[in-house]
Amino acid sequence: MSETDTSPTPDTAPPPPAKPKRRRWRWLLWLPLLLVALLLAASAWLTGSRAGFAWLMQSLGGLSGNTVSVKHAEGTLWDGFKLSEVRVRSAGSDVDIESVQLDWRPGALWQRQLWVRQLAVGHVKVAVKPTPATPPSGAPESLALPLEIRLDRLSVASVTLEPAKLRLYGLEAGYVYDGRRHDLKLKRLGSPWGEAAAALQLADAKPFALQGKLSADGELDKIPYQARLALGGNLLHLSFDGELSGKDLVADVKGGLLPFASNPFNSFTRLDARMAGINPQAILPEWPRAKLSLAVFAEPDAGQRVKGGLTLLNEQAGPLSDQRLPLSLLVSEFRADDKALELFNTHARIAGGEIGLAGQVRPDRLKLALDISKLGLRQLHADAPDDSLDGRVTLDGPLSGPNILAQLKGKTLQAKANVGFAPAPHPALLIRQAELTAGVGSLALSGQLGLDGKQLFDFNGKLNRADPSKLKPGLPSGDLNASLQAKGQLASPLNVAAKLQFSPSKLSGAPLSGAADLQLQGERLKSLSADLRLAQNRLQANGAYGAAGDKLKLLIDAPNLGLIGPGFSGVVKGQGELAGTPKAPLISANLQADRLKLPGNIAVQSMQFSGNVKADQNSPFQLKLDVAALQAGGFRAEQLRASANGTRARHALQLDGRFRLADHPYALQLAASGGLRGEAGPWAGTLSKLELSGRPGLSLLAPVALELGEQIKVGNARLAALGGSITLAELNRGANGALSTRGSARGLRLAELGPLLSLPVKQDLSFDSDWNLNLAANAKGQFVLRRAGGDVQLPGDKGKDVALGLKTAVATLTLDGGRALFDLNLDSRYAQLQGKGSVPWNGGAIDAKTPLNATVSASVPSLATLASFAGPSLELGGQIGANLALTGALSLPMAQGTIRGDKLLLADRRTGIRLGDGSLLARLDGRKLVLERLRFAGGEGEVAASGALDLSGDTPDARVAVELRKFGVFDRPNRRLVVSGRTELAMVAGKLSLTGHIRADQGRIGLPKFGAPSLSDDVMVKGRPGPEPSAFASMPLTVALDLDLGDHFRFSGQGLNVDLTGSVRVSANPGEAPGAKGQVRVVKGRYKAYGQDLDIEYGAITFNGPLDNPLLNVRAKRRLSPVGAGVEVSGSVSVPKVRLIADEPMSEKDKLAWLVLGRAASGERDDNDLAASAGMMLAGSLNDQIGLFDDLGVSSRKEKTLANGTVSPAEQVVTVGRQLTRELYLGYEYGVTSANQAVKLAYQLSKGWSMVLRAGTDASVESRYTLRFD
């Protein structure tokens, strides 16, 4: 039955619940996929969108438990990003990073490579926390990484390490891991001592083969140095070898390290180090100055021990008061293991004496003995007694608290000490006995000082016939007898109870007596009872001060302050009563001083003070101060007067004074009114007058509200200053020191600061400014300074000032938390400059070592605008620009970047030199300027230069190579020069050198035809200043330059027209006259002299000594002279030898006649002809300078009979002519007596045969053949 009831019929449908069960299972299958999709979408949003990535970075603080936090983020993970104000907190350090910028290529991950193109990090501050030492770890099994890594550029603006105050600047590095080897290249790292670079290669498998080198250049104590360090071996056994060199500075170190040794005493194989010329103060300014030479060696010894020794020599020993190290020599040997450091054969020379040291230092015990001999106290410190000590000092006991026993004796001084340390849990310094004896006087002291917690102390001291003059020069002589008890705590709050009781004593020969009893609790003087008398000088005090109801009475009557000691003089008298609290003092006092002098260069001719301030708001409030002739350091005041009159709630304040600051006179007037709010409230009122007369001056234009107390508030104020106006909208200083200010300034003239600020240029600039600053712990705000008018005048050509043409000048400072951002924009007629950057703010503590991170771009769009500075003869053209990045310390930043120039032009109209189509590419690398390319075109060739200029030392070092390739130096109608060659200009240690070789490919040099007569160089005109010496005369220049005239060099001028060849080596040394060696030869040419053309048969100028005195060997003959008449010059330029020559033997008279007249002298008439030819020679000499004609002068014509029978009488003839070729001559003749004139054309057929044609008054044709015979 039950089977029948439960069995369904064949037509019954399937049960409905079956389908929902299958759907649920399908949803469950899709759920993981959905979750994965959501995670992928979230990851894509967080890493691939700007909003998501910014949210992720700003959430890192909460996600990491405040271990990592980012204030601001830009970009995405895949496209690159920039993070600002990143903070990382850990147990060992706190790291603050200004900014992090990443540029990488994610697609390289598909090739299993992490490729970072640039990782730029701003300023980094690392505060290292003390952490417990960890045991040494063993060597790793592998240094392999899962991915190849390529980091093209890592840059860090600066790293500041705290608390060491170590700053590193401008780090630039690159890193590559190729799957087998780590390759790190440190391109640059700046420090206060210089710049360093390094390269390191490390294998990723044992034994980790290693190879590296490090180099550094910088300055120590203003001495340039170079250093290098080479690393080799492997990471398990590392070897190193380094050296450092500079002027009087040398060091070298070598050895081997075992970095993973289990015992630190076995962590090296050998260490040798030597140094010389080291100044500790150059490393850390707080250390004393010295010149140290140090030699140290150490090596492992048997039984896990180390043995070694050191020698230290100081060549500049001196007293500590001169910031020098009094130690002159230290020699020691040592042995060390994990149980003890043992010193033996240790000897030191210090302060003119000697100290021997021996003993052991163990982890739980110290045992050292110092034997002292003739230790000069004055050589230790200039203020110490002039005595030398002998004795012994021992240190024995636990390392944390040894007992110190000392017994020293000198000529007048003796010292004994028994000092110990109490152990934890209450460590303390125990002075069981300390006694100093000087002559018959002594000072004894005993007690203890706690070194933890409240720092409780309890001391007892006694003076017995003590004479201060024997302890320090300049102290007064005396015979002091007194007892002193002091106890309390040094930790806050300070608590002191002290008693001083003088027995009959003397100071400066006057009787001294009295007693003092003091109790100080925190800021309250609980009780003071004092009565001290020095002759007629008396000081009395009785009462308490610092709490309500306290009252302290004071009395001083000192008619002779000089008895206190040197530096004191004058008269002081006064009495008063002080009550209330430091925040609300109540005063009733009168004080007068005359001819007062105090130590520290403080002097007052006269001073009077009176005051009456009560607690009641309606009680009198009166203060008055008159000072005459006050001097305090560099400040001098002729007169100062200050007064306050009225009641506590309402009174008037006045201040008047005349003083000098930086030797400039000023007068000050101030007036205010207001009152004190409540018993301890702030002063609130109105400043009605503020007038500072002088330059610069200041004037308040309208009354301003003031509040002075724990908080300072200044209302809206308007002032006239620096020729303009200042509006101070807000100035508040909170009780916590936070300062906020807001305001503006208009028309401030920089010239008004002239007495305090000296500028190297003339200017009439005026500025506007706006600011809104909040200088709290997290500083915020902005300060803007902009040019309002005026300009800068720069020195131009011929002493004329040229306006800079400023259009825009704006500087902006923005404070953003822990950094200060600045922006600079300058635009003028000649150039533009833009810069921006940042420095760490650190509460405004910016000094010379503060790291800088900035970029600067500058451009000169047209160099032609600078022609007014270069002079009228120079032509400039082209454009130049620079893009630089600045890092390093503010005082000495390092620059990285490029300088480019295009279409450069430099032309000199006077000489014809023209450098055109120029280009420049230079690179600044730290403090080095690298000239990669400087090129100019000239004619069909070019000149190119490259080199470097190093500015890291005191004097610049430079080396520039110049290559000339058929370069046209100048190309003018009378002057053309094309040269090729290579030269090098170098500067090392301030000395210049010029070397190289230059060859003239083509040259044509023509000197001007005209020239005014001038005096010889050795003629001095009285009253006329002599010529200024050349700048090259005193220049430390060394020259070694080869000059080759080539095969196509022509020179014309001063009568010469020649082709030259040859080569000369020019040399010069600093302080010596330039010299030369070589020879210049005349290939062909002629020389015009005596009105005649002389053909140069042979010409040579030989240099073998001074450049201005070569040897001469020149032979020149009259053209086509039948007898070969001419001139021969020999000797030197300073002592030339000139003689007349001829091919045939003849008298000197005939040689001169053939040279001048072209024929022999014959009788008295020819003598007259020679005399007449003097005019021709004079005219010819003038023509030699002018160069218009080849023939100009007066000649004699003999009487002759013409073919037609006519007689032509003798007469003087004026001749003007020009030699067209070597054979053809064209001239003009004019008879002085007959007035006959003719045009003459002559052709030289041979040496003795010529044809002459004349056309004019008389026309004729001559055929002349000359045959000479004697």
Secondary structure, DSSP 8 states (H G I E B T S, - for coil): -HHHHHS--TT----TTHHHHHHHHHHHHHHHHHHHHHHHHHHHHHHHSHHHHHHHHHTHHHHTTTSEEEEEEEEETTTEEEEEEEEEE-SSEEEEEEEEEEEEEGGGGGGTEEEEEEEEEEEEEEEE------------SB---SSEEEEEEEEEEEEEEETTTEEEEEEEEEEEE-SSEEEEEEEEEEETTEEEEEEEEEESBTT-BEEEEEEEEEEETTEEEEEEEEEEEBSSSEEEEEEEEETTEEEEEEEEE-TT-SSGGGSEEEEEEEEEEE-HHHH-TTS-B--EEEEEEEEEETTTEEEEEEEEEETT---GGGTB--EEEEEEEEEE-SS-EEEEEEEEEETTEEEEEEEEE-SS-EEEEEEEEEEEHHHH-TTS-S-EEEEEEEEEE-TTS-EEEEEEE-SSEEEEEEEEEE-TTS-EEEEEEEEEEETTEEEEEEEEEE-STT-EEEEEEEEEEE-GGGTSTTS--EEEEEEEEEEEE-SSS-EEEEEEEEEEEEETTEEEEEEEEEEEETTEEEEEEEEEEETTEEEEEEEEESSTT-EEEEEEEES-GGGG-TT-EEEEEEEEEEEEETTEEEEEEEEEEEEEEETTTEEEEEEEEEEEE-SSTTSBEEEEEEEEEEEETTEEEEEEEEEEEEBSSSEEEEEEEEEEETTEEEEEEEEEEEEE-TTT--EEEEEEEEEEESSS-EEE-S-EEEEESSSEEE-SEEEEETTEEEEEEEEEE-TTS-EEEEEEEEEEEGGGGTTT---SSEE--EEEEEEEEEESSSEEEEEEEEEEE--EEEE-GGG-EEE--EEEEEEEEEEEETEEEEEEEEEESS-EEEEEEEEE-GGG---TT-EEEEEEEEEES-GGGGHHHH-TTEEEEEEEEEEEEEEEETTEEEEEEEEEEEEEEEEETTT-BEEEEEEEEEEEEETEEEEEEEEEEETTEEEEEEEEEE-SSSS-EEEEEEEEEEEEEEEETTEEEEEEEEEEEEEETTEEEEEEEEEEEEEEEE--S-------TT---TTS------TTTSS-EEEEEEEE--S-EEEEETTEEEEEEEEEEEEE-TTS--EEEEEEEEEEEEEEETTEEEEEEEEEEEEEEETT--EEEEEEEETT-TT--EEEEEEBSSSEEEEEE-SS---HHHHHHHHHTSS---HHHHHHHHHHHHHHHHHHHHHHHH-S-SEEEEEEE--EE-TTS-EE--EEEEEEEEE-SSSEEEEEEEETTT--EEEEEEEE-SSSEEEEEEEESS-EEEEEE-----
